[in-house]
Amino acid sequence: MEKRKLSDNYYKNVLVLAYLGDSVFTLMVRRYLVENHNEKPRELNKIANTVVCAKTQAELMNQIKNELCEDELDIVMRARNSHINSKAKHSTLQEYSLATQFEALIGYWYLNDNIKKLEQMFDKYVKERL
């Protein structure tokens, strides 16, 4: 598959990256659960919700931040400094901010076709929670 070159337009709004990253991360979690658990959808959703939530994503962001390169840290810092108009019902503002940073990073990796980085992060930090 030909590697696509992304314009700077993809990176102007980190909240758009977070929007995409939320979907990518959710899909990764659900795919893993379907492939590795023999449960009904309701039970799979309960398990997924323990990881696809602001509190857990904030924890994940704290775990991986020291492993990031300069470009990745730039995305995270921009997400941290972005103006967020809402917050999750069951998290603090700090957790929600960290979760947004995490999701922006996931969106950034996905748009850059850095699937290896996504898989490494998932294998190292997320699988143990599922």
C-alpha positions as CSV (number, residue, x, y, z in Angstrom):
1,M,0.0,0.0,0.0
2,E,1.4,3.4,-0.9
3,K,2.1,5.6,2.1
4,R,0.0,8.8,1.9
5,K,1.6,12.1,2.6
6,L,-0.5,14.1,5.0
7,S,-0.9,17.8,4.8
8,D,-0.6,20.1,7.8
9,N,-4.4,20.5,7.8
10,Y,-4.7,17.1,9.6
11,Y,-2.8,18.5,12.5
12,K,-4.3,22.0,12.9
13,N,-7.0,21.0,15.2
14,V,-5.9,18.4,17.8
15,L,-9.5,18.0,18.9
16,V,-10.2,16.5,15.5
17,L,-7.3,14.1,16.0
18,A,-8.8,13.2,19.4
19,Y,-12.2,12.6,17.8
20,L,-10.6,10.2,15.4
21,G,-8.3,8.6,18.0
22,D,-11.3,7.9,20.2
23,S,-12.8,5.8,17.4
24,V,-9.6,4.0,16.5
25,F,-8.9,3.1,20.2
26,T,-12.5,1.9,20.7
27,L,-12.2,-0.3,17.6
28,M,-8.9,-1.7,18.7
29,V,-10.4,-2.6,22.1
30,R,-13.6,-4.1,20.6
31,R,-11.6,-6.1,18.0
32,Y,-9.4,-7.5,20.7
33,L,-12.4,-8.5,22.9
34,V,-14.2,-10.2,20.0
35,E,-11.1,-12.1,19.0
36,N,-10.1,-13.1,22.6
37,H,-13.3,-13.4,24.7
38,N,-16.3,-15.7,24.2
39,E,-18.9,-13.4,25.8
40,K,-22.2,-11.9,24.7
41,P,-22.1,-8.3,23.4
42,R,-23.5,-6.9,26.6
43,E,-20.6,-8.4,28.6
44,L,-18.1,-7.4,25.9
45,N,-19.3,-3.8,26.2
46,K,-18.9,-3.8,30.0
47,I,-15.3,-5.0,29.6
48,A,-14.6,-2.4,26.9
49,N,-16.0,0.4,29.0
50,T,-13.4,-0.3,31.7
51,V,-10.7,0.8,29.2
52,V,-12.5,3.2,26.8
53,C,-13.1,5.8,29.5
54,A,-11.4,9.0,30.5
55,K,-10.0,7.6,33.7
56,T,-8.2,4.7,32.1
57,Q,-7.1,6.7,29.1
58,A,-5.6,9.3,31.5
59,E,-3.6,6.5,33.2
60,L,-2.4,5.2,29.8
61,M,-1.3,8.7,28.8
62,N,0.7,9.0,32.0
63,Q,2.3,5.6,31.3
64,I,3.4,6.3,27.8
65,K,4.3,10.0,27.8
66,N,8.0,9.3,28.6
67,E,8.3,7.1,25.6
68,L,7.2,9.7,23.0
69,C,9.3,11.5,20.4
70,E,9.3,15.2,19.8
71,D,6.6,15.2,17.2
72,E,4.3,13.1,19.4
73,L,5.0,15.3,22.4
74,D,4.0,18.3,20.3
75,I,0.6,16.8,19.5
76,V,0.1,15.9,23.2
77,M,1.1,19.4,24.4
78,R,-1.2,21.0,21.8
79,A,-4.1,18.7,23.0
80,R,-3.3,19.7,26.6
81,N,-3.5,23.4,25.7
82,S,-6.6,23.1,23.6
83,H,-9.9,24.5,24.8
84,I,-12.2,21.7,25.8
85,N,-15.9,22.6,26.1
86,S,-17.1,19.5,27.9
87,K,-16.0,16.8,30.3
88,A,-16.9,13.3,30.9
89,K,-19.5,12.5,33.5
90,H,-17.4,10.2,35.6
91,S,-13.9,11.9,35.5
92,T,-12.1,14.9,36.7
93,L,-11.1,17.8,34.4
94,Q,-7.5,16.6,34.7
95,E,-8.4,13.1,33.7
96,Y,-10.5,14.3,30.8
97,S,-7.6,16.5,29.6
98,L,-5.2,13.6,29.7
99,A,-7.7,11.4,27.9
100,T,-8.0,14.0,25.2
101,Q,-4.2,14.0,24.8
102,F,-4.2,10.2,24.6
103,E,-6.9,10.2,21.9
104,A,-5.1,12.9,19.9
105,L,-2.0,10.8,20.0
106,I,-3.9,7.8,18.8
107,G,-5.4,9.8,16.0
108,Y,-2.0,11.2,15.0
109,W,-0.4,7.7,14.9
110,Y,-3.4,6.4,12.8
111,L,-3.2,9.2,10.3
112,N,0.5,8.7,9.9
113,D,0.0,4.9,9.3
114,N,2.0,4.2,12.4
115,I,0.2,1.0,13.1
116,K,3.3,-0.5,14.6
117,K,3.3,2.1,17.3
118,L,-0.4,1.7,17.9
119,E,0.0,-2.1,18.3
120,Q,3.1,-1.8,20.6
121,M,1.2,0.6,22.9
122,F,-1.8,-1.6,22.9
123,D,0.2,-4.8,23.6
124,K,2.3,-3.2,26.3
125,Y,-0.4,-1.2,28.2
126,V,-3.9,-2.2,27.2
127,K,-4.1,-6.0,26.8
128,E,-3.4,-6.6,30.5
129,R,-6.5,-4.5,31.4
130,L,-8.7,-6.7,29.2
